[in-house]
Amino acid sequence: MRAVVFDVGSTIVDERRVIGAWAERLGVTVEEFFATLGAVIERRHDHRQLFESLRPGYALDRDDRLYYDACDLFADTRPCLDVLREAGYTLAVAANQPARTEELLRGLDLPLDLIATSESWGLEKPDPGFFARLVAELGVDPAEIAYVGDRVDNDVVPSVAARMVSVFIRRGPWGFVQAGWPEAAQAHARIDSLLELRDALASLP
């Protein structure tokens, strides 16, 4: 294994503050927001269906975006990256995110060799082209890349299809709901915290 690539939301960044802000904007409680989101995920609908369910007719557009801040970084993110950097891995972030997320992550001085977003690339997971672009950017054989993410549909299944090593982190709304999906078994490793990642990688054949 030469490279480790991370998703963003619920993987290295805690989305709870942003979810709370969305609930307030939509005029619902956080509990109502999470309950509806869970139902949308379980039914395998696009997450944008959430807004129609909570506010019929709500038009979600670019100006509505709510962004992460430095305070949203999970406590285990930096220690995990530091340990992996010391072990000699190439480290990257590639996720379905607005380009502004790249600026945020660069400003945090994290030990990352590549920071890429779907908006910058014009490609979104689970499109195979997203993972092909990632392989090209890293210049590493796919079998030597571990992709870490909280979504079975967007992270586990397409990274396995791209011949990468898939690590499923079970946290956040998608992680907990999709952990029970049959496709979750495709992951080469499953963790509940980024602090478990180095050992999980070391245990792989």
The 8 nearest C-alpha neighbors of each residue, nearest first, counted from 0:
[[1, 143, 2, 144, 145, 142, 88, 3],
 [0, 2, 143, 88, 89, 144, 3, 139],
 [3, 1, 89, 144, 88, 90, 0, 145],
 [2, 4, 145, 90, 144, 146, 89, 91],
 [5, 3, 91, 146, 92, 90, 147, 145],
 [6, 4, 92, 147, 146, 148, 93, 91],
 [5, 7, 94, 148, 10, 93, 92, 147],
 [8, 6, 11, 10, 12, 94, 9, 5],
 [7, 9, 12, 10, 14, 11, 13, 6],
 [10, 8, 171, 13, 12, 14, 11, 170],
 [11, 9, 7, 8, 12, 148, 6, 149],
 [10, 12, 7, 76, 73, 9, 72, 8],
 [13, 11, 72, 8, 73, 9, 71, 7],
 [14, 12, 9, 71, 73, 15, 72, 8],
 [15, 13, 17, 16, 9, 18, 8, 12],
 [14, 16, 18, 17, 13, 19, 71, 171],
 [17, 15, 19, 18, 14, 20, 71, 13],
 [16, 18, 20, 19, 14, 15, 21, 65],
 [19, 17, 15, 21, 20, 16, 14, 22],
 [20, 18, 22, 16, 17, 21, 29, 15],
 [19, 21, 17, 23, 18, 22, 24, 16],
 [22, 20, 24, 18, 23, 19, 25, 17],
 [21, 23, 19, 27, 25, 20, 24, 29],
 [24, 22, 26, 20, 21, 25, 27, 19],
 [23, 25, 21, 22, 26, 20, 27, 19],
 [26, 24, 22, 23, 27, 21, 54, 53],
 [25, 27, 23, 24, 22, 28, 21, 54],
 [28, 26, 22, 25, 23, 31, 32, 29],
 [27, 29, 31, 30, 22, 32, 23, 26],
 [28, 30, 32, 31, 22, 19, 33, 27],
 [29, 31, 33, 28, 32, 34, 27, 35],
 [32, 30, 34, 28, 29, 33, 35, 27],
 [31, 33, 29, 35, 30, 34, 22, 36],
 [34, 32, 36, 30, 35, 31, 37, 29],
 [35, 33, 31, 37, 36, 32, 30, 38],
 [34, 36, 38, 32, 37, 33, 31, 39],
 [35, 37, 33, 39, 38, 34, 49, 32],
 [36, 38, 40, 34, 35, 39, 33, 41],
 [37, 39, 41, 35, 36, 40, 42, 34],
 [38, 40, 36, 42, 44, 37, 41, 35],
 [41, 39, 43, 37, 42, 38, 44, 36],
 [40, 42, 38, 43, 39, 37, 176, 177],
 [41, 43, 39, 40, 44, 38, 37, 45],
 [44, 42, 40, 41, 39, 45, 46, 38],
 [45, 43, 39, 42, 40, 46, 48, 41],
 [44, 46, 47, 48, 43, 39, 40, 49],
 [47, 45, 48, 49, 44, 39, 40, 36],
 [46, 48, 49, 45, 50, 51, 59, 44],
 [47, 49, 46, 51, 50, 45, 52, 44],
 [50, 48, 52, 47, 51, 46, 36, 53],
 [49, 51, 53, 52, 48, 54, 47, 57],
 [50, 52, 55, 54, 48, 49, 53, 57],
 [53, 51, 49, 50, 54, 55, 48, 35],
 [52, 54, 50, 51, 49, 55, 25, 35],
 [53, 55, 51, 57, 50, 52, 56, 25],
 [56, 54, 51, 57, 52, 53, 50, 58],
 [55, 57, 51, 58, 54, 50, 52, 59],
 [58, 56, 54, 55, 51, 59, 50, 53],
 [59, 57, 56, 60, 50, 51, 55, 63],
 [60, 58, 57, 63, 61, 50, 47, 62],
 [61, 59, 62, 63, 58, 64, 57, 47],
 [60, 62, 63, 64, 59, 97, 65, 58],
 [61, 63, 60, 64, 59, 65, 58, 66],
 [64, 62, 61, 60, 59, 65, 58, 21],
 [65, 63, 62, 61, 66, 60, 59, 97],
 [64, 66, 63, 17, 67, 21, 20, 62],
 [65, 67, 64, 68, 17, 100, 99, 97],
 [66, 68, 71, 17, 69, 65, 100, 14],
 [67, 69, 70, 71, 66, 103, 72, 100],
 [68, 70, 71, 72, 107, 67, 103, 104],
 [69, 71, 68, 72, 67, 73, 13, 12],
 [72, 70, 13, 69, 68, 12, 73, 67],
 [71, 73, 12, 70, 69, 13, 11, 74],
 [72, 74, 12, 76, 75, 13, 11, 71],
 [75, 73, 76, 72, 77, 78, 11, 71],
 [74, 76, 73, 78, 193, 77, 79, 194],
 [77, 75, 79, 73, 11, 78, 74, 80],
 [76, 78, 80, 79, 75, 81, 109, 74],
 [79, 77, 81, 80, 75, 76, 82, 194],
 [80, 78, 82, 76, 77, 81, 194, 193],
 [79, 81, 77, 83, 82, 78, 84, 76],
 [80, 82, 84, 78, 79, 83, 77, 85],
 [83, 81, 85, 79, 84, 80, 78, 86],
 [84, 82, 86, 80, 85, 81, 88, 79],
 [83, 85, 81, 87, 86, 88, 82, 80],
 [86, 84, 82, 87, 83, 81, 88, 80],
 [87, 85, 83, 84, 88, 82, 81, 197],
 [88, 86, 84, 85, 83, 89, 1, 2],
 [89, 87, 2, 1, 84, 83, 86, 90],
 [88, 90, 2, 1, 3, 112, 87, 91],
 [91, 89, 111, 3, 112, 2, 4, 88],
 [90, 92, 113, 4, 111, 112, 114, 5],
 [91, 93, 5, 114, 4, 6, 115, 113],
 [94, 92, 115, 116, 6, 114, 5, 91],
 [93, 95, 6, 116, 96, 7, 117, 92],
 [96, 94, 117, 116, 123, 124, 97, 93],
 [95, 97, 116, 94, 117, 98, 118, 100],
 [98, 96, 118, 99, 100, 116, 117, 95],
 [97, 99, 100, 118, 101, 119, 116, 96],
 [98, 100, 101, 102, 97, 103, 96, 66],
 [101, 99, 103, 98, 102, 97, 104, 96],
 [100, 102, 99, 104, 103, 98, 114, 105],
 [103, 101, 105, 99, 100, 104, 106, 98],
 [104, 102, 100, 106, 101, 105, 107, 99],
 [103, 105, 107, 101, 106, 102, 100, 109],
 [106, 104, 102, 107, 103, 108, 101, 109],
 [105, 107, 103, 104, 108, 102, 109, 69],
 [106, 108, 104, 105, 109, 103, 69, 102],
 [109, 107, 106, 105, 110, 104, 111, 103],
 [108, 110, 107, 111, 77, 105, 104, 80],
 [111, 109, 108, 80, 112, 81, 84, 90],
 [112, 110, 90, 91, 113, 109, 114, 92],
 [111, 113, 90, 91, 89, 110, 114, 92],
 [112, 114, 91, 111, 92, 115, 90, 93],
 [115, 113, 92, 91, 101, 93, 111, 112],
 [114, 116, 93, 92, 113, 101, 94, 119],
 [117, 115, 94, 96, 119, 118, 93, 95],
 [116, 118, 95, 123, 122, 120, 119, 121],
 [117, 119, 121, 97, 116, 98, 120, 96],
 [120, 118, 116, 117, 98, 121, 115, 97],
 [121, 119, 117, 122, 118, 116, 115, 129],
 [120, 122, 118, 117, 119, 123, 116, 129],
 [123, 121, 117, 120, 129, 128, 124, 126],
 [124, 122, 117, 126, 95, 129, 125, 121],
 [125, 123, 126, 153, 129, 95, 122, 127],
 [124, 126, 153, 157, 123, 127, 154, 152],
 [125, 127, 124, 128, 129, 123, 122, 130],
 [128, 126, 129, 130, 125, 131, 157, 161],
 [127, 129, 131, 126, 130, 132, 122, 123],
 [130, 128, 132, 127, 122, 131, 126, 124],
 [129, 131, 133, 132, 127, 128, 134, 161],
 [130, 132, 128, 134, 133, 129, 127, 135],
 [131, 133, 135, 129, 130, 134, 128, 136],
 [134, 132, 130, 136, 131, 135, 137, 129],
 [133, 135, 131, 137, 132, 136, 138, 139],
 [136, 134, 132, 138, 133, 137, 131, 139],
 [135, 137, 133, 134, 138, 132, 113, 139],
 [138, 136, 134, 139, 135, 133, 113, 2],
 [137, 139, 135, 136, 134, 140, 133, 141],
 [138, 140, 137, 134, 141, 143, 144, 135],
 [139, 141, 142, 143, 138, 134, 144, 163],
 [142, 140, 163, 144, 143, 162, 139, 134],
 [143, 141, 163, 140, 144, 162, 164, 0],
 [142, 144, 0, 141, 1, 140, 2, 139],
 [145, 143, 2, 141, 163, 142, 3, 164],
 [146, 144, 164, 3, 165, 163, 4, 2],
 [145, 147, 4, 165, 166, 5, 3, 164],
 [148, 146, 166, 5, 167, 4, 6, 165],
 [149, 147, 6, 167, 154, 150, 168, 10],
 [148, 150, 174, 168, 167, 169, 10, 173],
 [151, 149, 154, 153, 152, 173, 174, 148],
 [150, 152, 155, 154, 183, 153, 156, 177],
 [153, 151, 150, 156, 154, 155, 125, 157],
 [152, 154, 125, 150, 124, 151, 157, 155],
 [155, 153, 150, 148, 151, 157, 158, 152],
 [154, 156, 151, 158, 165, 157, 186, 159],
 [155, 157, 159, 158, 152, 154, 151, 160],
 [158, 156, 160, 159, 125, 155, 154, 161],
 [159, 157, 161, 163, 160, 155, 156, 154],
 [160, 158, 162, 161, 163, 156, 157, 165],
 [161, 159, 157, 158, 162, 156, 163, 127],
 [160, 162, 158, 159, 163, 157, 130, 141],
 [163, 161, 159, 160, 141, 142, 158, 164],
 [164, 162, 142, 141, 159, 158, 144, 161],
 [163, 165, 145, 144, 187, 146, 142, 159],
 [164, 166, 186, 146, 187, 155, 145, 159],
 [167, 165, 147, 188, 189, 186, 146, 187],
 [166, 168, 189, 148, 149, 147, 186, 169],
 [169, 167, 190, 149, 191, 148, 189, 170],
 [168, 170, 174, 191, 175, 149, 190, 167],
 [171, 169, 174, 175, 168, 9, 191, 149],
 [170, 172, 9, 174, 173, 175, 169, 149],
 [173, 171, 174, 175, 176, 37, 170, 36],
 [174, 172, 176, 175, 177, 150, 171, 149],
 [175, 173, 169, 170, 149, 171, 177, 172],
 [174, 176, 178, 173, 172, 177, 169, 170],
 [177, 175, 173, 178, 174, 172, 179, 41],
 [176, 178, 180, 179, 174, 173, 175, 151],
 [179, 177, 175, 176, 180, 174, 183, 169],
 [180, 178, 177, 176, 181, 183, 175, 182],
 [179, 181, 177, 182, 183, 178, 176, 151],
 [182, 180, 183, 184, 179, 185, 178, 177],
 [181, 183, 184, 180, 185, 151, 156, 155],
 [184, 182, 185, 181, 180, 151, 178, 186],
 [183, 185, 182, 186, 181, 187, 180, 178],
 [184, 186, 183, 182, 187, 156, 155, 159],
 [187, 185, 165, 188, 184, 166, 155, 183],
 [186, 188, 165, 166, 164, 185, 189, 203],
 [189, 187, 166, 186, 167, 199, 165, 190],
 [188, 190, 167, 166, 168, 186, 191, 187],
 [189, 191, 168, 192, 195, 169, 167, 188],
 [190, 192, 169, 168, 170, 193, 189, 195],
 [193, 191, 194, 195, 190, 168, 75, 196],
 [192, 194, 196, 195, 75, 79, 76, 191],
 [193, 195, 192, 196, 79, 75, 197, 78],
 [196, 194, 193, 192, 198, 197, 199, 190],
 [195, 197, 199, 193, 198, 194, 200, 190],
 [196, 198, 200, 199, 195, 201, 83, 194],
 [199, 197, 201, 200, 196, 195, 202, 194],
 [200, 198, 196, 202, 197, 201, 195, 188],
 [201, 199, 197, 198, 202, 203, 196, 188],
 [200, 202, 198, 199, 203, 197, 204, 196],
 [203, 201, 199, 200, 198, 204, 197, 188],
 [202, 204, 200, 201, 199, 187, 188, 198],
 [203, 202, 201, 200, 187, 0, 199, 164]]
